[in-house]
Amino acid sequence: MKNSKTAFLACVLTVLFSCKEKDKNKDEAMPSTSQTEQKNFPDKELDLAVEQYDLLLEDAREADKIPRTVNEQGELHWVNEGFDWTKGFFPGSCWYLYENTSNEKWKKAADHFQSKFEDFKNSTRYHDLGFVFNCSYGNGYRITEKEAYKEVLVTAANSLMERFNPKVGSIISWDVDKGWQSERGWKFPVIIDNMMNLEMLFEASKYTGDSRYKEAAIAHANTTLKNHFREDYSSYHVVDYDPETGEVRSKQTAQGHAEESSWARGQAWGIYGFTMCYRYTKDEKYLEQAKKIADFILDYKDTPDDMIPYWDYNAPNIPDEPRDASAAAITASALIELAGYDDQKYMESAEKILKSLASSEYTAQIGENNHFILKHSVGSIPHNNEIDVPLNYADYYYIEALLRYKNASK
């Protein structure tokens, strides 16, 4: 009997030890929540981004579609089958997660989902080619130096150049022969968002040695600097030009509250765009412009304490207006780069914005928010579209800002 009991106890201890070892190995392979909690900013936030995007990637793979936002029924809404300016952000986020983790699955995901829209590299009907291809293939080439990615970018840059008018000194944003744009009376509309497409042109000149891409980017930046900003460095959304003479026909809005209001994401595109132009040219006027736009944002009387702006700085019902986390994420990313060229006060502001975005008010719990990271973004209130929802570009610039902050802190 004694030997039987001893054998039984030995068996139990063996099983318990085996289970303990399995749990130990599992814990080593996948950090526990408590381990994540102990990490410093922004490593904890980047780990949470990976966890949430693990789930979003599963959704995207199952549908074999690129996630964009959430529809009115609370379901995942995918990018349009045709051209969609947000196509590049999800694969771009995958590239950033690959850069941060070295996990090959993110590289494979980025490559797969960006390949779904590669054919649009030949399209000359859309100005958003920089958004679409630089955020996806551009990051891919920067990280991997894969020649095929570079070829896609140069082709897309050539297509974008077809929209450049040397008389105006700008790239036309929207064709005006159909859709709601045709109802506005515009001839050559240029939106502040277009500043974000210039990075692809600067890169194309680096890749090819052909200066014409860079020259077009500089001309566009100069025209925007001259005509898009008021004395307080708030921005018009749309400036319409005469394509024959280059003269300004009107200054209006499309996604802001009013013609003379300051649309929050437009301000963010401005600071990001001019900071980027300084990176490529070292022209001090771009740095000064970026600082002035940043100071408008940071010093604005109605900027909330948490620094997440209302969708328009002049929205009529502040403080009862939707916030725009996407504008905040873009601004934070731009401020981090700007701080590297100038005043560290911009880094302090970026850190405050990022920590607000990382709070439970704006960052979703894992498994919620249809697996997007950030809540409370705004697409276009005048178009009654994508209001107080997650957006793939909000996540993209948030992840970018976290990585920029992490790299700046090294």
C-alpha positions in Angstrom: 0.0 0.0 0.0 2.8 2.4 0.9 4.5 1.9 -2.5 1.2 2.4 -4.3 0.7 5.8 -2.5 4.2 6.8 -3.2 3.8 6.0 -6.9 0.5 8.0 -7.0 2.1 11.1 -5.3 5.0 10.9 -7.7 2.6 10.8 -10.7 0.7 13.8 -9.4 3.8 15.8 -8.8 5.1 15.0 -12.3 1.8 16.3 -13.8 1.8 19.4 -11.8 5.4 20.1 -12.7 4.7 19.5 -16.3 1.7 21.9 -16.2 3.8 24.6 -14.5 6.5 24.3 -17.2 3.9 24.6 -19.9 2.4 27.7 -18.2 5.9 29.1 -17.8 6.7 28.6 -21.5 3.4 30.1 -22.5 4.1 33.2 -20.3 7.5 33.5 -21.9 6.1 33.3 -25.4 3.3 35.8 -24.7 3.8 38.6 -22.2 1.1 38.7 -19.5 -1.1 41.8 -19.1 0.8 42.6 -15.9 4.1 42.6 -17.8 2.6 44.9 -20.4 1.3 47.2 -17.7 4.8 47.5 -16.3 6.3 48.7 -19.6 7.1 52.3 -20.1 5.4 54.7 -22.5 5.2 54.2 -25.5 6.2 50.5 -25.4 3.0 49.5 -23.6 0.9 51.4 -26.1 2.8 49.8 -29.1 2.2 46.3 -27.5 -1.5 47.1 -27.2 -1.6 48.2 -30.8 -0.2 44.8 -31.8 -2.8 43.0 -29.7 -5.6 45.0 -31.2 -4.3 44.7 -34.8 -3.9 41.0 -34.4 -7.6 40.9 -34.2 -8.2 43.4 -37.0 -5.8 41.4 -39.2 -7.9 38.3 -38.6 -11.0 40.2 -39.8 -9.2 41.6 -42.8 -7.8 38.2 -43.8 -11.2 36.5 -43.5 -12.9 39.1 -45.7 -9.7 39.7 -47.8 -10.5 43.4 -47.7 -8.9 46.5 -46.2 -10.7 47.9 -43.1 -11.5 51.6 -43.2 -14.0 52.4 -40.4 -17.2 51.3 -38.8 -20.6 51.9 -40.4 -23.9 53.2 -38.9 -24.8 49.6 -37.9 -21.6 49.2 -35.9 -20.1 46.8 -38.4 -16.7 46.9 -40.1 -16.7 49.1 -43.2 -14.1 48.2 -45.9 -12.3 50.6 -48.3 -14.2 51.1 -51.6 -13.5 48.7 -54.4 -12.6 51.6 -56.7 -10.2 54.3 -55.7 -10.2 55.2 -52.0 -7.8 57.6 -50.5 -7.6 55.5 -47.3 -6.4 52.3 -49.0 -2.8 52.6 -48.0 -3.2 53.2 -44.2 -3.9 49.6 -43.1 -0.9 48.1 -44.9 1.1 51.1 -43.7 0.2 50.3 -40.1 1.2 46.7 -40.7 4.6 48.0 -42.0 5.1 50.0 -38.8 4.2 47.0 -36.6 6.7 44.9 -38.6 9.3 47.6 -38.1 8.7 47.6 -34.3 8.4 43.8 -33.8 10.3 42.2 -36.6 7.4 39.7 -36.8 7.2 38.5 -40.4 3.4 38.2 -40.3 3.1 42.0 -40.4 5.4 42.1 -43.4 3.4 39.5 -45.2 0.1 41.2 -44.3 1.4 44.6 -45.6 2.6 43.1 -48.8 -0.6 41.2 -49.4 -3.0 44.1 -48.7 -1.0 46.8 -50.6 -0.9 44.5 -53.7 -4.7 44.7 -53.8 -4.5 48.3 -55.1 -1.2 48.3 -57.0 -2.9 48.9 -60.3 -4.0 52.3 -59.2 -0.4 53.4 -59.6 -1.3 54.2 -63.2 -4.4 56.4 -62.3 -4.2 60.1 -63.2 -7.7 60.9 -62.0 -6.8 61.1 -58.3 -4.5 63.4 -56.3 -4.3 61.0 -53.3 -1.7 58.8 -54.8 0.8 60.0 -52.2 -1.4 58.9 -49.3 -2.2 55.6 -50.9 1.3 54.6 -52.1 3.7 56.4 -49.9 2.1 55.2 -46.7 2.2 51.6 -48.0 4.8 50.9 -50.6 6.9 53.9 -49.4 7.2 52.4 -45.9 7.8 49.0 -47.5 10.7 50.2 -49.6 12.1 52.2 -46.7 12.2 49.1 -44.5 13.0 46.4 -47.0 14.7 48.2 -50.0 12.7 45.9 -52.3 13.2 47.2 -55.8 9.7 46.3 -56.9 8.2 48.6 -54.3 10.4 51.5 -55.6 9.1 50.9 -59.1 5.5 51.2 -57.9 6.3 54.5 -56.2 8.0 56.0 -59.2 5.1 55.0 -61.4 2.6 56.5 -59.0 4.7 59.7 -58.8 4.6 59.9 -62.6 0.8 59.6 -62.5 0.6 62.3 -59.8 2.8 64.6 -61.9 0.1 64.5 -64.7 -2.0 66.6 -62.3 0.6 69.4 -61.8 -0.1 72.7 -63.6 3.0 74.9 -63.8 0.8 78.0 -64.5 -0.9 77.5 -61.1 2.2 76.0 -59.5 0.1 73.2 -57.9 -1.4 69.8 -58.2 -5.1 69.8 -58.8 -6.9 68.0 -56.0 -10.3 67.0 -57.4 -11.5 66.7 -61.0 -14.7 68.8 -61.3 -16.5 67.1 -64.1 -18.7 64.9 -61.8 -19.8 64.3 -58.3 -20.4 66.8 -55.6 -17.2 68.6 -56.6 -18.9 69.5 -60.0 -21.6 71.4 -58.1 -19.2 73.9 -56.4 -18.2 75.9 -59.5 -14.5 75.2 -59.1 -12.1 75.1 -61.9 -8.8 74.0 -60.3 -9.4 73.2 -56.6 -6.4 72.6 -54.3 -7.0 71.3 -50.8 -4.6 71.6 -47.8 -4.5 67.8 -47.7 -2.5 67.8 -50.9 0.6 68.8 -48.9 0.7 65.2 -47.8 1.2 63.9 -51.3 4.5 65.8 -51.8 6.6 63.3 -49.9 6.2 60.7 -52.6 7.5 63.3 -55.1 10.5 64.2 -53.0 11.3 60.5 -52.7 10.9 59.9 -56.5 13.6 62.5 -57.1 15.9 60.7 -54.7 15.2 57.3 -56.3 15.6 58.5 -59.9 17.9 61.5 -59.8 15.3 63.4 -61.7 14.7 66.8 -60.1 11.4 67.5 -61.8 9.4 65.7 -59.0 11.1 67.7 -56.3 10.6 70.9 -58.3 6.9 70.3 -58.6 6.7 69.5 -54.9 8.4 72.8 -54.0 6.2 74.8 -56.3 3.1 73.3 -54.8 4.4 74.0 -51.3 5.2 77.6 -52.2 1.8 78.1 -53.7 0.1 76.6 -50.7 2.2 78.7 -48.3 1.2 81.9 -50.3 -2.5 81.3 -50.6 -3.9 78.9 -48.0 -3.2 80.6 -44.8 -4.7 83.6 -42.9 -2.8 86.1 -40.8 -3.2 83.9 -37.7 -1.9 80.8 -39.7 -5.2 79.1 -39.7 -5.9 77.4 -43.0 -8.5 77.5 -45.7 -9.4 74.1 -46.8 -9.9 74.7 -50.5 -8.3 77.3 -52.8 -9.7 77.4 -56.3 -7.5 78.7 -59.1 -7.9 79.7 -62.7 -6.0 77.0 -64.6 -5.2 79.4 -67.4 -3.8 82.3 -65.4 -3.0 80.8 -62.0 -5.1 83.5 -60.3 -7.0 82.7 -57.1 -10.7 82.4 -57.8 -12.0 81.7 -54.3 -11.1 80.4 -50.8 -13.6 78.0 -49.3 -14.2 74.8 -47.3 -15.4 71.4 -48.1 -15.1 69.5 -44.8 -14.9 72.4 -42.3 -17.6 74.3 -40.6 -17.5 77.4 -42.7 -15.5 79.2 -45.4 -13.5 81.2 -42.8 -13.3 78.4 -40.1 -10.3 76.3 -39.4 -10.9 72.6 -40.0 -8.9 70.7 -37.4 -7.5 68.0 -39.7 -6.6 70.6 -42.3 -4.4 72.3 -39.7 -2.8 69.0 -39.0 -2.1 68.3 -42.7 -0.5 71.8 -42.8 1.9 71.3 -39.9 2.8 67.8 -41.0 3.3 68.9 -44.7 5.5 71.9 -44.1 7.6 70.0 -41.5 8.2 67.3 -44.1 9.1 69.9 -46.8 11.7 71.3 -44.5 13.1 67.7 -44.0 13.7 67.5 -47.8 14.8 71.0 -48.6 16.1 72.6 -45.4 14.4 75.8 -46.6 13.8 77.8 -43.4 10.5 79.3 -44.6 8.9 75.8 -44.4 10.2 75.4 -40.9 8.9 78.8 -39.9 5.5 78.0 -41.4 5.3 74.7 -39.6 6.1 76.4 -36.3 3.4 79.1 -36.9 0.8 76.5 -37.7 1.8 74.5 -34.6 1.6 77.6 -32.4 -1.9 78.3 -33.7 -3.0 74.8 -32.7 -1.3 74.8 -29.3 -2.2 78.3 -28.3 -5.8 78.3 -29.6 -8.2 79.6 -26.9 -10.6 76.7 -27.3 -8.1 73.9 -27.6 -9.2 71.4 -24.8 -7.1 70.6 -21.8 -6.4 67.1 -23.2 -5.3 68.7 -26.5 -7.6 66.5 -28.6 -9.2 69.2 -30.9 -12.8 69.6 -31.8 -13.4 68.7 -35.5 -13.2 72.4 -36.4 -11.6 75.1 -34.3 -14.6 77.3 -35.0 -17.4 74.7 -34.7 -20.5 76.5 -33.5 -21.4 74.4 -30.4 -18.1 74.0 -28.6 -17.7 72.3 -26.1 -20.6 70.1 -27.4 -18.9 69.2 -30.6 -17.2 66.0 -31.7 -13.5 65.6 -31.1 -11.2 64.4 -33.8 -8.6 61.9 -32.7 -7.3 61.6 -36.2 -6.3 65.3 -36.3 -4.7 64.9 -32.9 -2.6 61.8 -34.0 -1.4 63.6 -37.2 -0.5 66.7 -35.2 1.4 64.7 -32.6 3.4 62.9 -35.2 4.3 66.2 -36.9 5.2 67.9 -33.6 7.7 65.1 -32.8 9.5 65.7 -36.1 9.3 69.5 -35.6 10.8 69.2 -32.2 13.8 67.5 -33.7 14.5 70.6 -35.8 13.6 73.3 -33.3 12.1 73.7 -29.9 11.6 70.9 -27.4 8.3 72.5 -26.3 6.8 70.8 -29.3 7.9 67.4 -28.0 6.2 68.1 -24.6 3.0 69.0 -26.5 3.3 65.8 -28.6 3.8 63.7 -25.5 0.7 65.2 -23.9 -1.4 64.6 -27.0 -0.2 61.0 -27.3 -0.9 60.2 -23.6 -4.4 61.6 -24.0 -4.9 59.4 -27.0 -3.5 56.5 -25.1 -6.1 57.0 -22.3 -9.3 54.9 -22.0 -11.2 57.9 -23.4 -9.7 57.5 -26.8 -8.0 54.1 -26.9 -10.4 51.1 -27.1 -10.2 48.0 -24.9 -8.7 45.0 -26.6 -11.4 43.3 -28.6 -13.7 46.3 -28.7 -14.1 49.2 -31.3 -14.3 46.6 -34.2 -10.6 46.1 -33.4 -9.4 49.6 -34.3 -7.1 51.3 -31.8 -8.5 54.8 -31.5 -12.1 56.0 -30.9 -13.7 59.3 -31.6 -12.5 60.5 -35.0 -14.4 62.5 -37.6 -14.4 62.1 -41.4 -16.6 64.8 -42.7 -19.5 66.4 -40.8 -20.7 68.5 -43.7 -21.1 65.3 -45.7 -22.6 63.5 -42.7 -20.0 60.8 -43.1 -17.9 59.0 -40.5 -18.7 61.0 -37.4 -17.4 59.9 -34.0 -16.0 56.6 -35.4 -12.6 54.8 -35.6 -10.7 55.6 -38.8 -7.8 53.6 -40.3 -5.7 56.8 -40.8 -6.2 57.8 -37.2 -4.6 54.5 -36.2 -1.8 54.9 -38.8 -0.6 58.3 -37.6 -1.0 57.2 -34.0 1.3 54.2 -34.5 3.7 56.4 -36.5 3.7 59.0 -33.7 4.4 56.3 -31.0 7.3 55.0 -33.1 8.7 58.5 -33.7 8.5 59.2 -29.9 10.2 56.0 -29.1 13.0 56.6 -31.6 13.4 60.2 -30.4 13.8 59.0 -26.8 16.7 56.7 -27.6 
